[in-house]
Amino acid sequence: MKLKHIASILALSLTMTAASAANFSFTGNFNHDNDVQKFNFTVGALSSVSLRSWSYAGGTNAVGASIARGGFDPILALFDSTGALVGEQDDAGCSLVDGDAVTHSCWDTFFTSNLAAGDYTVTIQQYDNFSNGPALSNGFRFDGVANQNFRSGYHDNNGDVRDSHWAFDILNVNDASLPPDTSVPEPTSLALLGMGLAGLAAAKRRKAA
């Protein structure tokens, strides 16, 4: 009886965890061709998780928002909690996503995988800024200031002119969010900050004198 009771509790716990899974939608814009947008998400129990972009062809995302067509050709990379590369996708293909009304290309992403409970990071980038792998810490093919305009603007692989907007869904997970901004100030900003601090110190010395 005790074993049956424990099994019932475990089954109830798994059901509650699965029931708390939800869909999350995000939108935004890139500033440079080589930007990498990261998302963190948590899976509470073994689940089929889908990662879906909308911005190339447009459509209606998971929260019912209408997404305009015309965004850049997106690719994605998925990493586990250790930063190890789990999977990568260039295009989902016309069997899974709609084609763009103008270019007729099916270049949105739709990546689905059974993921174990844990924390994950997924990134979206403009084609063909692939992950260097096998870890998130290895960076991406076009990292660096020198590559900020590596596609000479937002163009797909056929040369069609696109724009900087993206829209991305993370489906059937317990939580999803954008990571906090951890950007480092540019050298110019650091220099100005140093000058400001030096000015304050000088003012204090004059006052003391």
C-alpha positions as a Markdown table, in Angstrom:
| # | Residue | x | y | z |
|---|---|---|---|---|
| 1 | Met | 0.0 | 0.0 | 0.0 |
| 2 | Lys | 2.8 | 2.4 | 0.8 |
| 3 | Leu | 4.4 | 1.8 | -2.6 |
| 4 | Lys | 1.1 | 2.5 | -4.3 |
| 5 | His | 0.6 | 5.6 | -2.3 |
| 6 | Ile | 4.1 | 6.9 | -3.2 |
| 7 | Ala | 3.5 | 6.1 | -6.9 |
| 8 | Ser | 0.2 | 8.0 | -6.8 |
| 9 | Ile | 2.0 | 11.0 | -5.3 |
| 10 | Leu | 4.7 | 10.9 | -8.0 |
| 11 | Ala | 2.1 | 10.6 | -10.7 |
| 12 | Leu | 0.1 | 13.6 | -9.3 |
| 13 | Ser | 3.4 | 15.6 | -9.1 |
| 14 | Leu | 4.2 | 14.9 | -12.7 |
| 15 | Thr | 0.7 | 15.8 | -13.8 |
| 16 | Met | 0.9 | 19.1 | -12.0 |
| 17 | Thr | 4.3 | 19.8 | -13.5 |
| 18 | Ala | 3.0 | 19.1 | -17.0 |
| 19 | Ala | -0.1 | 21.1 | -16.4 |
| 20 | Ser | 2.0 | 24.2 | -15.6 |
| 21 | Ala | 3.7 | 24.2 | -19.0 |
| 22 | Ala | 2.8 | 27.1 | -21.2 |
| 23 | Asn | 3.7 | 29.0 | -24.4 |
| 24 | Phe | 5.8 | 32.1 | -24.6 |
| 25 | Ser | 6.1 | 34.7 | -27.4 |
| 26 | Phe | 8.8 | 37.3 | -27.9 |
| 27 | Thr | 9.4 | 40.0 | -30.5 |
| 28 | Gly | 12.2 | 42.5 | -31.1 |
| 29 | Asn | 14.6 | 44.0 | -33.6 |
| 30 | Phe | 18.3 | 43.5 | -34.3 |
| 31 | Asn | 20.7 | 46.5 | -34.4 |
| 32 | His | 23.4 | 44.7 | -36.4 |
| 33 | Asp | 23.6 | 41.8 | -38.9 |
| 34 | Asn | 25.5 | 39.6 | -36.5 |
| 35 | Asp | 23.4 | 40.1 | -33.4 |
| 36 | Val | 22.5 | 37.0 | -31.4 |
| 37 | Gln | 19.3 | 37.0 | -29.4 |
| 38 | Lys | 19.3 | 34.6 | -26.4 |
| 39 | Phe | 16.3 | 33.2 | -24.6 |
| 40 | Asn | 16.3 | 31.1 | -21.4 |
| 41 | Phe | 13.7 | 28.5 | -20.7 |
| 42 | Thr | 12.9 | 25.8 | -18.2 |
| 43 | Val | 11.4 | 22.4 | -18.8 |
| 44 | Gly | 9.7 | 20.9 | -15.7 |
| 45 | Ala | 9.4 | 17.3 | -17.0 |
| 46 | Leu | 10.3 | 15.3 | -20.1 |
| 47 | Ser | 8.3 | 17.2 | -22.8 |
| 48 | Ser | 8.1 | 17.8 | -26.5 |
| 49 | Val | 9.2 | 21.4 | -26.8 |
| 50 | Ser | 8.9 | 23.5 | -30.0 |
| 51 | Leu | 10.9 | 26.6 | -31.0 |
| 52 | Arg | 9.2 | 28.6 | -33.7 |
| 53 | Ser | 10.0 | 31.9 | -35.6 |
| 54 | Trp | 7.4 | 33.9 | -37.4 |
| 55 | Ser | 9.1 | 37.0 | -38.7 |
| 56 | Tyr | 10.3 | 35.8 | -42.1 |
| 57 | Ala | 6.9 | 34.9 | -43.6 |
| 58 | Gly | 4.7 | 36.5 | -40.9 |
| 59 | Gly | 1.6 | 35.0 | -39.3 |
| 60 | Thr | -0.1 | 34.8 | -35.9 |
| 61 | Asn | 2.1 | 33.8 | -33.0 |
| 62 | Ala | 1.2 | 31.7 | -29.9 |
| 63 | Val | -0.4 | 34.6 | -28.0 |
| 64 | Gly | -2.5 | 35.7 | -31.0 |
| 65 | Ala | -0.4 | 38.6 | -32.1 |
| 66 | Ser | -0.2 | 39.3 | -35.8 |
| 67 | Ile | 3.4 | 39.3 | -37.0 |
| 68 | Ala | 4.4 | 41.1 | -40.2 |
| 69 | Arg | 6.3 | 39.4 | -42.9 |
| 70 | Gly | 9.7 | 40.7 | -44.1 |
| 71 | Gly | 12.1 | 39.9 | -41.3 |
| 72 | Phe | 15.5 | 38.5 | -41.8 |
| 73 | Asp | 16.2 | 34.8 | -42.5 |
| 74 | Pro | 16.5 | 33.3 | -39.0 |
| 75 | Ile | 18.4 | 30.3 | -37.7 |
| 76 | Leu | 18.5 | 28.9 | -34.2 |
| 77 | Ala | 20.8 | 27.0 | -31.9 |
| 78 | Leu | 19.7 | 25.2 | -28.7 |
| 79 | Phe | 22.0 | 24.6 | -25.7 |
| 80 | Asp | 21.5 | 22.7 | -22.4 |
| 81 | Ser | 22.2 | 24.0 | -18.9 |
| 82 | Thr | 25.9 | 23.2 | -19.3 |
| 83 | Gly | 26.1 | 25.2 | -22.5 |
| 84 | Ala | 26.5 | 22.1 | -24.7 |
| 85 | Leu | 24.9 | 22.4 | -28.2 |
| 86 | Val | 21.8 | 20.3 | -28.3 |
| 87 | Gly | 20.6 | 21.1 | -31.8 |
| 88 | Glu | 20.7 | 23.7 | -34.6 |
| 89 | Gln | 18.3 | 24.5 | -37.5 |
| 90 | Asp | 18.6 | 26.6 | -40.6 |
| 91 | Asp | 15.1 | 26.3 | -42.2 |
| 92 | Ala | 12.1 | 24.3 | -41.1 |
| 93 | Gly | 10.9 | 23.8 | -44.7 |
| 94 | Cys | 7.5 | 24.3 | -46.4 |
| 95 | Ser | 6.0 | 21.2 | -44.8 |
| 96 | Leu | 6.2 | 22.9 | -41.4 |
| 97 | Val | 6.0 | 26.7 | -42.0 |
| 98 | Asp | 4.3 | 28.9 | -44.5 |
| 99 | Gly | 6.2 | 30.5 | -47.3 |
| 100 | Asp | 6.7 | 34.2 | -47.6 |
| 101 | Ala | 4.0 | 35.8 | -49.7 |
| 102 | Val | 6.5 | 37.7 | -51.8 |
| 103 | Thr | 9.6 | 35.4 | -52.0 |
| 104 | His | 7.7 | 32.1 | -51.6 |
| 105 | Ser | 10.6 | 30.8 | -49.5 |
| 106 | Cys | 9.9 | 28.8 | -46.3 |
| 107 | Trp | 12.7 | 30.1 | -44.2 |
| 108 | Asp | 11.2 | 30.4 | -40.7 |
| 109 | Thr | 12.4 | 27.9 | -38.1 |
| 110 | Phe | 10.3 | 25.2 | -36.4 |
| 111 | Phe | 12.5 | 23.0 | -34.2 |
| 112 | Thr | 10.8 | 20.3 | -32.1 |
| 113 | Ser | 12.6 | 18.0 | -29.7 |
| 114 | Asn | 11.8 | 15.9 | -26.6 |
| 115 | Leu | 13.7 | 17.6 | -23.8 |
| 116 | Ala | 14.5 | 16.4 | -20.3 |
| 117 | Ala | 13.7 | 18.5 | -17.3 |
| 118 | Gly | 16.2 | 21.3 | -16.9 |
| 119 | Asp | 17.3 | 24.8 | -18.0 |
| 120 | Tyr | 18.1 | 25.6 | -21.6 |
| 121 | Thr | 19.2 | 28.5 | -23.8 |
| 122 | Val | 18.1 | 29.0 | -27.4 |
| 123 | Thr | 19.5 | 31.7 | -29.7 |
| 124 | Ile | 18.3 | 33.2 | -33.0 |
| 125 | Gln | 20.6 | 34.7 | -35.5 |
| 126 | Gln | 20.6 | 35.9 | -39.1 |
| 127 | Tyr | 21.6 | 33.3 | -41.6 |
| 128 | Asp | 24.4 | 32.1 | -41.8 |
| 129 | Asn | 25.8 | 33.2 | -38.4 |
| 130 | Phe | 25.9 | 29.6 | -37.1 |
| 131 | Ser | 27.1 | 28.5 | -33.6 |
| 132 | Asn | 30.8 | 27.6 | -33.6 |
| 133 | Gly | 29.9 | 24.7 | -31.2 |
| 134 | Pro | 30.1 | 22.4 | -29.4 |
| 135 | Ala | 29.3 | 24.9 | -26.6 |
| 136 | Leu | 27.6 | 28.3 | -26.3 |
| 137 | Ser | 30.9 | 29.7 | -25.0 |
| 138 | Asn | 32.5 | 29.0 | -28.4 |
| 139 | Gly | 30.5 | 31.9 | -29.8 |
| 140 | Phe | 29.2 | 32.3 | -33.3 |
| 141 | Arg | 30.7 | 32.5 | -36.8 |
| 142 | Phe | 30.4 | 36.2 | -37.3 |
| 143 | Asp | 31.0 | 37.5 | -33.7 |
| 144 | Gly | 32.9 | 40.8 | -33.4 |
| 145 | Val | 32.6 | 44.4 | -34.4 |
| 146 | Ala | 34.3 | 43.7 | -37.8 |
| 147 | Asn | 31.3 | 41.5 | -38.8 |
| 148 | Gln | 28.5 | 43.8 | -37.7 |
| 149 | Asn | 27.5 | 44.2 | -41.4 |
| 150 | Phe | 28.5 | 40.8 | -42.6 |
| 151 | Arg | 25.4 | 40.5 | -44.9 |
| 152 | Ser | 25.5 | 44.2 | -46.0 |
| 153 | Gly | 22.2 | 44.6 | -44.3 |
| 154 | Tyr | 19.3 | 42.3 | -43.9 |
| 155 | His | 19.1 | 40.1 | -47.0 |
| 156 | Asp | 18.1 | 36.5 | -47.4 |
| 157 | Asn | 20.2 | 33.9 | -49.3 |
| 158 | Asn | 18.5 | 34.9 | -52.5 |
| 159 | Gly | 19.4 | 38.5 | -52.1 |
| 160 | Asp | 15.8 | 39.6 | -51.2 |
| 161 | Val | 15.8 | 42.8 | -49.0 |
| 162 | Arg | 14.5 | 42.1 | -45.5 |
| 163 | Asp | 14.4 | 44.1 | -42.2 |
| 164 | Ser | 15.6 | 43.7 | -38.7 |
| 165 | His | 12.5 | 42.4 | -36.8 |
| 166 | Trp | 12.2 | 39.0 | -35.3 |
| 167 | Ala | 9.3 | 37.1 | -33.6 |
| 168 | Phe | 9.9 | 33.9 | -31.7 |
| 169 | Asp | 7.8 | 31.3 | -29.8 |
| 170 | Ile | 8.9 | 28.9 | -27.1 |
| 171 | Leu | 6.2 | 26.3 | -26.7 |
| 172 | Asn | 5.3 | 23.8 | -23.9 |
| 173 | Val | 7.8 | 24.9 | -21.3 |
| 174 | Asn | 7.4 | 25.9 | -17.7 |
| 175 | Asp | 9.1 | 29.3 | -18.0 |
| 176 | Ala | 10.9 | 31.4 | -20.6 |
| 177 | Ser | 12.5 | 34.8 | -20.5 |
| 178 | Leu | 15.1 | 37.1 | -22.0 |
| 179 | Pro | 18.4 | 37.1 | -20.1 |
| 180 | Pro | 19.3 | 40.3 | -18.3 |
| 181 | Asp | 21.4 | 42.8 | -20.2 |
| 182 | Thr | 25.0 | 42.0 | -19.5 |
| 183 | Ser | 26.5 | 44.3 | -22.1 |
| 184 | Val | 29.9 | 45.8 | -21.3 |
| 185 | Pro | 30.3 | 49.6 | -21.8 |
| 186 | Glu | 32.2 | 50.6 | -24.9 |
| 187 | Pro | 35.8 | 51.9 | -24.3 |
| 188 | Thr | 34.6 | 55.4 | -25.0 |
| 189 | Ser | 32.0 | 55.2 | -22.2 |
| 190 | Leu | 34.5 | 53.8 | -19.8 |
| 191 | Ala | 36.9 | 56.6 | -20.6 |
| 192 | Leu | 34.2 | 59.2 | -20.0 |
| 193 | Leu | 33.3 | 57.5 | -16.8 |
| 194 | Gly | 36.9 | 57.7 | -15.7 |
| 195 | Met | 37.1 | 61.3 | -16.6 |
| 196 | Gly | 34.0 | 62.0 | -14.6 |
| 197 | Leu | 35.3 | 60.2 | -11.5 |
| 198 | Ala | 38.6 | 62.1 | -11.8 |
| 199 | Gly | 36.7 | 65.4 | -11.9 |
| 200 | Leu | 34.8 | 64.5 | -8.8 |
| 201 | Ala | 38.0 | 63.6 | -7.0 |
| 202 | Ala | 39.6 | 66.9 | -8.0 |
| 203 | Ala | 36.5 | 68.8 | -6.8 |
| 204 | Lys | 36.7 | 67.1 | -3.5 |
| 205 | Arg | 40.4 | 67.9 | -3.1 |
| 206 | Arg | 39.7 | 71.6 | -3.9 |
| 207 | Lys | 36.9 | 71.8 | -1.4 |
| 208 | Ala | 39.1 | 70.2 | 1.3 |
| 209 | Ala | 41.8 | 72.7 | 0.6 |
